[in-house]
Amino acid sequence: MSQPRIGFVGVGLMGHGIAKNLVAKGFPLTLRVHRNRAAAQDLLAAGAKEASSHADLARNADGLAVEPNLRSRVNSSTLPNDRRVQ
């Protein structure tokens, strides 16, 4: 069985370690990078992909991991209603 595709928003201090572990375990990981592109470079080099928008991220993922402080920004009209983060 293949690993589920994970969309990830928020690779800062806490999220980076989680994302790094997911990539290391072989999960197909797609990131939505915001301000600090440097924090995502090692993840991208390790095989993570980058989405061009939140909607693109949601379309190409089986599940989403979103840093709690970013949830309102991610939900606000960027995701289809059936893919909103709860």
Secondary structure by P-SEA (a helix, b strand, c coil): ccccbbbbccccccaaaaaaaaaaaccbbbbbcccccccaaaaaaabbbbbccaaaaaaaccbbbbcccccccccccccccccccc
